[in-house]
């Protein structure tokens, strides 16, 4: 399989303009500027590229929502606030192939009529930030950014903005608030960012990996992109495998790739000869899969949905038999309670409440009725808030308890963790 | 114009109308905390969730525009359950210290708990503890544990007072309301945040712990702090006024009130109120009975007023009293000179919202009724004063060396000290009447308190006195005076008053 996102990663100085250009970098631009902007959007639509940040929304369709007759400036915001536990793909694109992101950004900016690109980078990403800033500087010097890019008459400016450590700022509208200098609170929708986004102007917000796939689609066409993946989930995707495998890391595979193959072949199987217990396939917020489910599922949007979980960000967290599922859920609840922005009552209180119950439960002071209460709290949180952070804890609660209930009940019976 | 159904009732509304507003018009009150009709939509409390047919998820009715054919349920099993669950969440970390909470009796959280939930708590964990007493500003105290993070106060400061002092700090259930570093909640309208706080998080430092709100009685009145004439509810118990709350009048103050005006009620409770008629005799004040007062005054007025009479009316008095005063003066002496006096403060504050530099509630009315501002007072044997006079006018009055000065006064103050007679009159809080605000809007106020001692409305004293003097003044109510003076009935004033 041809690599679309990771092809340069093993090259020395892959982050530099010289290396990027030597491997065909920025070649999509000459074709791009011969296309009409709406043709670019159309091509991306046809490619079937879906948002790689977690929601999987069709990218071309998102771009097409930008109003054509609006005289306001348009913006592209790149979401590089990668903070979902278990996810570490965007970081590598920023570090190892930043020019591909810039090239994709130019493509998107051209398609939607934006002259300004903001890249919102997670505050802790010091090194990726420096790498991207270097690349942006090089791109300006090389005439790929700024006024009249390569004589095309197209202007694109590219700015980096660091976040300050809040997970919620990866939610696209909280990102916009933060970028505007405000508290990172997700906005109520409607209005949607395509109509009223950054500074009240039409805005597209795309994940790093999504934008990085654009040069290939522009260059080689949607048909070439569609040769990988499945009918409804075309293309390739980065999967960040962490946990108890022999070779954790980033793997670019076509969508529809069997999870079993990813774990057993690409990652070299489970480490220390331990048995697989569970897999969180798409970043910490998606429902967990049992070992049996994990072994028969393919990594595409539809197949994972059919198993009641999600592709999410592609953060595959592999857990072996040594993992206590109560502790796993406690860990997640701690994270989401800490990261809830506190805006909506069900999330602010529900995440904190769940965490406290789980803490007590894990300490051996739980009862079976706590499990039913947790499930009810999860139900009361889900789908009732401005953003989906409360769902992001509700889903793990439901899946952990329902799929590993015996283990939870064992905690009650023993008054401690059976694995300790 | 979309037509939709809410709880089976049909309504047609202007495009863009929100479901919560349409429901309100139908008399369906959807519980809510963060929504406020004068503020931007925050959509954070999630209390107003409703079930809408063909929409898979619960919808917040405060951010849901009505669309054609929409079918909304606020009383379905789901909608009821969602509200109950949101309440449960809000109460998880709420201290439930209602017995010592100043909001008790007017707390939306308390009310909704009773109307929507009434069930025991399932929360067995340790609550998050926060500060119980944080001075947000000179007028407002914050109890962080009671705050439900609805953000109304923050939006008020951003959008109405436009002073941007407040924000949230921390995240999750540790969120706290704070002023920005180096700032305080000290804008001229800060106590409105207390009014709109749906719970007991923000309390008025002036009012807190003084009264349980269910003991308070309320009268529709007008703030006398300046010439804007903000509509208020004057709230009192056992003859003491405890607070003003803004009363909606879209043409004047919308639903707001400035802090200074709000605190101007203290004048009513002042211990220097004049309770009984007093006569100066050999330099000391002698208390008089009402009959004796009328008798003696009528005699001296008959004797002296016909020669020369100066009548000075205060812009603090009501239209009705000023009009009766004018009639009385003219009845005593057809050539009586009419003058006005206004309360003046040093460096008066003003803005382009509610606060006017003219600190008199009825400057427009007193002028309209013919009492003009005078640079100097003409020589007069007899001077009648209705209400108070400013310092400069008091000096001018002293210089006249008049033989008889009668002051109709609500207070024992430097002005009434100048008189030979001081007659106790009621304030707007104790009588019915009207003021003309700065633009000539006639607005009615109602009697809230019983008059103490021998206080009477000035027009009652004047009518009684006229009778004793031997002239008939044919009116028996404040309303008749307004009718004669302004050709208006009280009912003509409606809810927004009437510009004359």
Interface residues (C-beta under 8 A of the other chain):
Chain A: X166 X168 X183 X188 X190 X337 X338 X339 X340 X341 X342 X343 X344 X345 X346 X348 X349 X350 X351 X352 X353 X356 X357 X360 X373 X380 X383 X384 X385 X386
Chain B: X41 X42 X43 X44 X45 X46 X47 X49 X57 X58 X60 X63 X82 X85 X86 X88 X89 X90 X92 X93 X122 X123 X125 X126 X128 X148 X149 X167 X168 X170 X171 X172 X173 X174 X175
